Amino acid sequence: MASLLETLDGRAVSWSEIAVTANFRGATSLPLIGVKSIKADSKVDRGEKRGASGGRVVARTTGSLTNSGSATFYASELDNLKAILAAAAAEAGFFNGDGHVQLSRIGFDITITHDWADDPTGMYVREYLGCHLDSESVNDAEGNEAKTIDVDINPLQVVAVINGVRTVLL
């Protein structure tokens, strides 16, 4: 059965039907309402076999996969996420030499679900597994917009669920 990620039953997937959840070890989860955007890149880097072929590629290796990702949070929502990470890091004993809790040492997953209340079969799911807060960029500026913070989440895996099948590039 053919499936297009862009459309489900003739309707385009949009941000208005989205639910974003952060999941932590120990079955703790946090609905993330204050997410402005999430982006992930997955790339397969393949090796090539050329041999005595006049420089032409005659075969490729399976390759290796690299995933990266980033998100833009509204500041208050990122604080909620960091509070859970801080509690887990403190419990695990992750402190630096100054006694500050190290947030980037705790992993979490993010699940994005696009769903329509009137059509339970039309669902688009993407999972970002093994995320860590690896960087953040804060731009305090004048204006009337809510404060946002950009973070790198660097997932180990990016999974798309298509017709109930969990898929990855490699």
Secondary structure, DSSP 8 states (H G I E B T S, - for coil): ----SSEETTEE--GGGEEEEEE-TTS-EEE---EEEEEEEEEEE--EE-SSSTT---EE---EEEEEEEEEEEHHHHHHHHHHHHHHHHHHT-B-TTS-B-GGGS-EEEEEEEEETTEEEEEEEEEEEEE---EEEE---SSSS--EEEEE---SEEEEEETTEEE---
